[in-house]
Amino acid sequence: MSNFNKADDGNMVIGAYNMTNLPDIAAAKFFQASELGYVDIYATDRKIYAYDYQGTNTAKVVFDALPANETITAMKLYKPRPNFNLSAVEGRLLYIATWDGTQGRLYEMAFNGVSGDITATPKNIFTGFGKIYDVSAKNRGSGTY
């Protein structure tokens, strides 16, 4: 863990946590950090875990509801900076990209950045993609071109 809100004085690291005993950590492929609480999330091909690094130093499954033929290919917490008009949802939406061997899907999930909990039912499901490798917020900009 690091504190990026200050100038580098050689002491930016503020904590180190042993994750070796967390469930499925050796199979984890995707990681995201919440800025709203002391929880990080990590995902395997099929499950997402919330890691409480400053409290219990344990992880719990917070999402395991994908259709049987889908695997996770990307995961991203929504942080649309510097678009301050969207601050009400910043860090509160989680996008999970999946692949079923033929089609890519993007699930938009409600995320609790304090507890790490994810709603079981998607807010939206976007379909018709190829295999998704990454997700990024893009500002529309202003003016006309």
C-alpha positions in Angstrom: 0.0 0.0 0.0 1.3 3.5 -0.9 0.3 7.0 -0.2 0.3 8.8 -3.6 -1.3 12.0 -2.1 2.1 13.4 -1.1 5.4 14.2 -2.7 7.9 11.4 -2.8 9.9 11.7 0.4 11.2 8.1 0.3 8.4 7.0 2.7 5.4 6.5 0.4 4.9 2.9 1.4 2.6 2.9 4.4 1.8 -0.8 4.8 2.6 -4.3 3.5 0.1 -7.2 3.9 0.7 -10.9 3.5 -1.8 -12.2 0.9 -0.3 -15.7 0.5 -3.1 -17.5 2.5 -6.0 -15.8 0.8 -8.5 -18.1 -1.0 -7.6 -18.6 -4.7 -4.9 -15.9 -4.6 -2.5 -18.0 -6.6 -5.2 -18.2 -9.4 -6.0 -14.4 -9.2 -5.6 -12.6 -12.6 -7.3 -9.3 -12.0 -6.9 -6.7 -9.2 -8.6 -3.4 -8.3 -8.3 -1.1 -5.3 -11.2 0.7 -3.7 -10.5 4.3 -2.6 -13.6 4.4 -0.5 -12.6 1.8 2.2 -9.9 -0.6 3.2 -10.8 -3.3 0.7 -9.3 -4.5 -2.5 -10.8 -6.9 -4.9 -9.3 -9.7 -6.9 -10.7 -12.2 -9.4 -10.0 -15.6 -10.8 -11.5 -16.8 -14.1 -14.9 -17.2 -12.3 -15.0 -15.6 -8.9 -14.4 -12.2 -7.4 -13.1 -11.8 -3.8 -13.1 -8.8 -1.5 -9.8 -8.6 0.6 -10.1 -6.7 3.9 -6.5 -5.9 4.3 -6.7 -3.6 7.3 -9.3 -5.3 9.3 -9.4 -9.1 9.3 -6.7 -9.6 6.7 -9.0 -12.2 5.0 -10.9 -12.4 1.8 -14.5 -13.5 1.0 -16.3 -14.4 -2.2 -18.4 -11.4 -3.3 -19.4 -12.6 -6.7 -19.8 -16.1 -8.2 -22.8 -15.8 -10.5 -21.5 -16.0 -14.0 -23.2 -18.3 -16.5 -21.4 -21.6 -16.6 -19.7 -21.0 -20.0 -18.3 -17.6 -19.3 -14.9 -16.6 -17.9 -13.7 -13.2 -16.7 -11.3 -11.5 -19.1 -11.1 -8.0 -17.4 -12.3 -6.2 -14.4 -12.3 -2.4 -13.7 -13.7 -0.1 -11.0 -15.3 3.0 -12.5 -13.1 6.0 -11.8 -13.9 8.6 -14.5 -11.5 11.3 -13.4 -11.3 14.2 -14.0 -15.1 14.2 -14.8 -16.4 15.6 -11.5 -20.0 15.5 -12.7 -19.9 11.7 -12.2 -18.5 11.7 -8.6 -21.7 10.1 -7.3 -20.9 6.8 -9.0 -17.1 7.0 -8.9 -15.8 3.8 -7.3 -19.3 2.5 -7.0 -19.6 0.6 -10.3 -17.6 -2.4 -11.2 -17.3 -3.6 -14.8 -16.7 -7.3 -15.4 -15.8 -8.4 -19.0 -16.4 -12.0 -19.9 -15.9 -14.4 -22.8 -17.8 -17.5 -23.7 -15.6 -18.7 -26.5 -17.8 -16.8 -29.1 -18.9 -13.5 -27.6 -17.7 -10.9 -25.2 -20.0 -9.4 -22.6 -19.6 -6.5 -20.2 -21.5 -6.6 -16.9 -22.1 -3.3 -15.0 -22.4 -4.1 -11.3 -23.1 -2.0 -8.2 -20.1 -2.1 -5.9 -19.8 -1.1 -2.3 -16.3 0.4 -1.9 -16.3 0.1 1.9 -17.3 -3.6 2.3 -16.4 -4.9 -1.2 -19.8 -6.3 -1.7 -21.2 -6.6 -5.3 -24.8 -6.9 -6.1 -25.9 -10.3 -7.5 -27.9 -8.8 -10.3 -26.2 -6.6 -13.0 -27.4 -3.1 -13.5 -26.7 -3.5 -17.2 -25.3 -6.2 -19.5 -23.6 -5.0 -22.8 -23.3 -7.7 -25.5 -22.0 -8.1 -29.0 -18.3 -7.7 -28.4 -15.3 -9.8 -29.3 -13.0 -10.8 -26.5 -12.5 -7.8 -24.1 -9.1 -7.4 -22.7 -9.4 -4.1 -20.9 -12.0 -1.4 -20.0 -11.4 2.3 -19.6 -13.6 5.4 -19.0 -13.5 7.9 -21.8 -14.5 11.5 -21.5 -16.7 12.9 -24.3 -14.9 16.2 -24.3 -16.6 19.5 -25.1 -17.3 21.5 -28.2 -17.8 20.3 -31.7 -15.3 18.9 -34.2 
